[in-house]
Amino acid sequence: MYPLATPHRVKFVQFRFPLSDPQVTSFLPKIKRRCDAAVGASPASVTAVPLVLGAVGFTAAGVAAGSYAAGMMSATAVANGGAVAAGSAVAVLQSIGAAGLSGTASAAVASLGGTAGALLGLIL
């Protein structure tokens, strides 16, 4: 029930959407696709982050020679006068590649993945 304010009193009106209404039933598959995309993207993103980081060269043993990660590390070191600064993107990605995601980082990645999935659901 939602209040509708009038100058002298508040009146409550209840909105009903019958499931037999063609406008409602035609929209239900779209809602389902969007929810499926959001729910599926959350765990997939948490699983994919360490796999993708390993694939680009951020491994548990360190940065893989000749990889994309090595190029990033080299460019960062050159820009910082020979060292990779703590807290830089390369340092954070290497930390995740070596130790995995923390609980907080997993939650953040899952949230971003769910959001991306929901946006993808809007497109589909």
C-alpha positions as CSV (number, residue, x, y, z in Angstrom):
1,M,0.0,0.0,0.0
2,Y,1.3,3.4,-0.9
3,P,0.2,6.7,0.7
4,L,-1.2,9.3,-1.6
5,A,-1.1,12.7,0.1
6,T,-4.0,15.1,-0.4
7,P,-4.3,18.5,1.2
8,H,-6.7,17.2,4.0
9,R,-5.9,13.5,4.5
10,V,-3.7,10.6,3.5
11,K,-5.4,8.0,1.4
12,F,-3.9,4.5,0.9
13,V,-4.1,2.9,-2.5
14,Q,-3.1,-0.7,-3.3
15,F,-1.5,-1.4,-6.7
16,R,-2.2,-4.9,-8.1
17,F,-0.7,-6.5,-11.1
18,P,-2.6,-9.6,-12.2
19,L,-0.4,-12.4,-13.6
20,S,-3.0,-13.0,-16.3
21,D,-2.5,-9.5,-17.8
22,P,-0.7,-9.9,-21.2
23,Q,1.5,-6.9,-20.4
24,V,2.8,-8.5,-17.2
25,T,3.3,-12.0,-18.7
26,S,5.2,-10.6,-21.7
27,F,7.6,-8.8,-19.3
28,L,8.3,-11.8,-17.0
29,P,10.8,-13.6,-19.3
30,K,12.8,-10.3,-19.6
31,I,12.9,-10.1,-15.8
32,K,14.0,-13.7,-15.5
33,R,16.8,-13.2,-18.1
34,R,18.1,-10.1,-16.2
35,C,18.0,-11.9,-12.9
36,D,19.8,-15.0,-14.3
37,A,22.5,-12.8,-15.8
38,A,23.1,-11.0,-12.5
39,V,23.1,-14.1,-10.4
40,G,25.3,-16.0,-12.8
41,A,27.8,-13.3,-13.1
42,S,28.6,-12.9,-9.4
43,P,30.2,-16.3,-8.8
44,A,31.6,-16.4,-12.3
45,S,33.5,-13.2,-11.7
46,V,35.0,-14.4,-8.4
47,T,36.2,-17.5,-10.1
48,A,37.4,-15.8,-13.2
49,V,39.6,-13.1,-11.6
50,P,42.4,-15.4,-10.3
51,L,42.2,-17.4,-13.6
52,V,42.5,-14.3,-15.7
53,L,45.4,-12.9,-13.6
54,G,47.3,-16.1,-13.9
55,A,46.7,-16.1,-17.7
56,V,48.2,-12.6,-18.1
57,G,51.2,-13.5,-15.9
58,F,50.4,-12.7,-12.3
59,T,51.2,-16.1,-10.8
60,A,51.9,-17.5,-7.3
61,A,55.6,-17.7,-8.1
62,G,55.8,-14.1,-9.2
63,V,55.4,-12.2,-12.5
64,A,55.9,-14.6,-15.5
65,A,58.8,-13.6,-17.8
66,G,57.7,-12.3,-21.2
67,S,54.0,-12.0,-20.2
68,Y,51.7,-9.0,-20.3
69,A,52.2,-8.7,-16.5
70,A,55.9,-8.4,-17.1
71,G,55.3,-5.5,-19.6
72,M,53.1,-3.8,-17.0
73,M,55.6,-4.2,-14.3
74,S,58.4,-2.9,-16.5
75,A,56.4,0.2,-17.6
76,T,55.5,0.9,-13.9
77,A,59.1,0.5,-12.8
78,V,60.3,2.9,-15.5
79,A,57.7,5.5,-14.6
80,N,58.6,5.3,-10.9
81,G,62.3,5.6,-11.3
82,G,63.2,1.8,-11.2
83,A,60.8,0.5,-8.5
84,V,57.2,-0.7,-8.4
85,A,55.4,1.4,-5.8
86,A,53.5,-0.4,-3.0
87,G,49.8,-0.1,-3.6
88,S,50.1,0.5,-7.4
89,A,47.9,-1.5,-9.8
90,V,50.7,-3.9,-10.6
91,A,51.5,-4.5,-6.9
92,V,47.8,-5.2,-6.1
93,L,47.3,-7.5,-9.1
94,Q,50.5,-9.4,-8.2
95,S,49.2,-9.8,-4.6
96,I,45.9,-11.2,-5.8
97,G,47.7,-13.4,-8.3
98,A,50.0,-14.8,-5.6
99,A,47.6,-15.1,-2.6
100,G,44.1,-15.0,-4.2
101,L,41.3,-12.7,-3.2
102,S,40.6,-11.8,0.4
103,G,37.0,-12.1,1.7
104,T,36.5,-8.3,1.2
105,A,37.9,-8.4,-2.3
106,S,35.7,-11.5,-3.1
107,A,32.7,-9.6,-2.0
108,A,33.6,-6.5,-4.0
109,V,34.3,-8.6,-7.1
110,A,31.1,-10.5,-6.7
111,S,29.2,-7.2,-6.4
112,L,30.8,-5.8,-9.5
113,G,30.2,-9.0,-11.4
114,G,26.5,-9.0,-10.4
115,T,26.2,-5.4,-11.5
116,A,27.9,-6.2,-14.8
117,G,25.6,-9.2,-15.2
118,A,22.5,-7.0,-14.5
119,L,23.7,-4.5,-17.1
120,L,24.2,-7.3,-19.5
121,G,20.7,-8.5,-18.8
122,L,19.4,-5.1,-19.7
123,I,21.0,-5.4,-23.1
124,L,19.8,-8.9,-23.7
